[in-house]
């Protein structure tokens, strides 16, 4: 296999800063996006105090970061049961990795998108069942979705790769190889 692209995100401060900046318009986009769900929703209409909402947002966000990375880890294991999964936090970025594991573009896309989709659907169900107010659902869902910019960036990179490419997960990013 021929190495096409090597991405070392953990040591690339410039890209990390760009992704952090990209999270701002992403938050605005997802805030509007999730607001559209609420407009026709049947969830809780009760409102709580701003301070309470802020506290819930911070606690929920911390918990969702952990769940997000666990979902990545579960899908790494699903697609490579013998692969070792590691979790960590470096340069302000929480991560799950399965070093030296190889995946097809499609499987890696699923690994990347699973936390965004699963958590977004879960939060929407919490809203529909009345366990989250509309404002909390929108804030938490938008904050989580905006935090997925790194996953979206990797997805963009693998979508651009040739059809028969494969992806190697590394401890610092990923490698894209030309398939045979």
C-alpha positions as CSV (number, residue, x, y, z in Angstrom):
1,X,0.0,0.0,0.0
2,X,1.2,3.5,-0.8
3,X,0.9,6.2,1.8
4,X,-1.2,9.1,0.4
5,X,-1.6,11.4,3.4
6,X,-0.4,11.4,6.9
7,X,-2.3,13.6,9.4
8,X,-0.7,14.3,12.8
9,X,-3.4,16.3,14.4
10,X,-2.2,16.1,18.0
11,X,1.0,18.0,17.2
12,X,-0.4,20.4,14.6
13,X,-1.3,23.4,16.7
14,X,-2.3,25.4,13.6
15,X,-4.9,22.9,12.6
16,X,-6.2,22.5,16.2
17,X,-6.6,26.3,16.4
18,X,-8.5,26.4,13.0
19,X,-10.8,23.6,14.2
20,X,-11.5,25.4,17.4
21,X,-12.3,28.5,15.4
22,X,-14.5,26.5,13.1
23,X,-16.4,25.3,16.1
24,X,-17.9,28.8,16.5
25,X,-19.8,29.0,13.2
26,X,-20.6,25.3,13.7
27,X,-22.2,26.0,17.0
28,X,-24.3,28.8,15.3
29,X,-25.3,26.4,12.4
30,X,-26.3,23.6,14.8
31,X,-28.1,26.0,17.1
32,X,-30.3,27.0,14.2
33,X,-30.5,23.4,13.0
34,X,-31.7,22.0,16.4
35,X,-34.0,25.0,16.9
36,X,-35.9,23.9,13.8
37,X,-36.5,20.5,15.4
38,X,-37.9,22.2,18.5
39,X,-40.3,24.5,16.5
40,X,-42.5,21.5,15.7
41,X,-41.5,19.4,18.7
42,X,-43.7,17.9,21.4
43,X,-41.1,17.9,24.1
44,X,-41.0,19.8,27.3
45,X,-42.0,23.5,27.1
46,X,-41.1,24.1,30.7
47,X,-38.3,26.6,31.2
48,X,-35.8,26.8,34.0
49,X,-33.4,29.5,35.3
50,X,-30.4,30.5,33.2
51,X,-28.0,29.5,36.0
52,X,-29.6,26.1,36.3
53,X,-29.5,25.6,32.5
54,X,-25.8,26.6,32.5
55,X,-25.0,24.2,35.3
56,X,-26.8,21.3,33.5
57,X,-25.1,22.3,30.2
58,X,-21.6,22.0,31.8
59,X,-22.3,18.7,33.5
60,X,-24.0,17.3,30.4
61,X,-21.2,18.5,28.1
62,X,-18.6,16.8,30.3
63,X,-20.5,13.5,30.4
64,X,-21.2,13.7,26.6
65,X,-17.5,14.0,25.9
66,X,-16.9,10.8,27.7
67,X,-19.8,9.1,26.0
68,X,-18.7,10.4,22.6
69,X,-15.2,8.9,22.9
70,X,-16.6,5.6,24.3
71,X,-18.8,5.4,21.1
72,X,-15.8,5.9,18.9
73,X,-14.0,3.1,20.9
74,X,-17.0,0.8,20.6
75,X,-17.0,1.2,16.8
76,X,-13.2,0.7,16.6
77,X,-13.7,-2.6,18.4
78,X,-16.7,-3.5,16.2
79,X,-14.8,-3.1,13.0
80,X,-11.4,-4.5,14.4
81,X,-12.1,-6.8,17.4
82,X,-8.4,-7.6,17.8
83,X,-7.4,-3.9,17.7
84,X,-6.4,-2.2,20.9
85,X,-8.4,0.9,21.9
86,X,-6.9,3.8,23.9
87,X,-8.4,6.9,25.3
88,X,-6.7,10.1,26.2
89,X,-6.7,13.9,26.4
90,X,-4.0,16.0,24.8
91,X,-3.7,19.7,23.7
92,X,-7.3,20.3,24.9
93,X,-8.6,17.4,22.8
94,X,-10.3,14.3,24.1
95,X,-9.7,11.3,21.9
96,X,-10.2,7.6,21.3
97,X,-7.7,5.8,19.1
98,X,-7.0,2.3,17.8
99,X,-3.4,2.6,16.8
100,X,-2.2,0.5,13.8
101,X,-5.7,-0.6,12.9
102,X,-6.8,-0.3,9.3
103,X,-10.3,0.4,8.1
104,X,-12.1,0.9,4.8
105,X,-13.2,4.5,4.1
106,X,-16.8,3.5,4.8
107,X,-16.1,1.9,8.2
108,X,-14.0,4.8,9.2
109,X,-16.7,7.2,8.2
110,X,-19.1,5.3,10.5
111,X,-16.6,5.4,13.3
112,X,-16.3,9.2,12.9
113,X,-20.1,9.9,12.6
114,X,-21.5,7.4,15.1
115,X,-21.0,9.7,18.2
116,X,-22.5,12.7,16.4
117,X,-25.5,10.8,15.2
118,X,-26.1,8.7,18.3
119,X,-25.8,11.5,20.8
120,X,-27.9,13.9,18.6
121,X,-30.7,11.3,18.3
122,X,-30.4,10.5,22.1
123,X,-30.7,14.2,23.1
124,X,-33.6,14.7,20.7
125,X,-35.4,11.7,22.4
126,X,-34.7,13.2,25.8
127,X,-36.3,16.4,24.6
128,X,-39.3,14.6,23.1
129,X,-39.9,12.6,26.3
130,X,-39.8,15.9,28.3
131,X,-36.5,15.2,30.1
132,X,-34.8,18.2,28.5
133,X,-36.3,21.6,28.0
134,X,-36.2,23.1,24.5
135,X,-33.5,25.5,25.4
136,X,-31.4,22.9,27.1
137,X,-31.8,20.5,24.2
138,X,-30.7,23.1,21.7
139,X,-27.7,24.3,23.8
140,X,-26.4,20.8,24.6
141,X,-27.0,19.4,21.1
142,X,-25.4,22.4,19.4
143,X,-22.4,22.4,21.8
144,X,-21.9,18.7,21.2
145,X,-22.3,19.0,17.5
146,X,-19.9,21.9,17.3
147,X,-17.4,19.8,19.3
148,X,-17.5,17.2,16.5
149,X,-15.5,19.5,14.1
150,X,-12.4,17.2,14.4
151,X,-14.5,14.2,13.3
152,X,-16.0,16.3,10.5
153,X,-12.5,17.4,9.4
154,X,-11.3,13.8,9.3
155,X,-14.5,12.8,7.4
156,X,-13.8,15.5,4.8
157,X,-10.2,14.2,4.4
158,X,-11.3,10.6,3.8
159,X,-14.1,11.5,1.5
160,X,-11.6,13.3,-0.7
161,X,-9.3,10.2,-0.8
162,X,-9.6,7.8,-3.8
163,X,-12.4,5.2,-3.6
164,X,-10.2,2.2,-2.9
165,X,-8.3,3.9,-0.1
166,X,-8.0,2.6,3.4
167,X,-7.4,4.5,6.7
168,X,-5.0,3.6,9.5
169,X,-5.8,5.1,12.8
170,X,-2.7,6.4,14.7
171,X,-2.2,7.8,18.2
172,X,-1.7,11.3,16.7
173,X,-4.2,11.2,13.8
174,X,-4.6,9.0,10.8
175,X,-2.8,7.8,7.6
176,X,-4.6,7.4,4.3
177,X,-3.3,4.7,2.0
178,X,-3.9,3.9,-1.7
179,X,-5.6,0.5,-1.7
180,X,-4.4,-2.3,-3.9
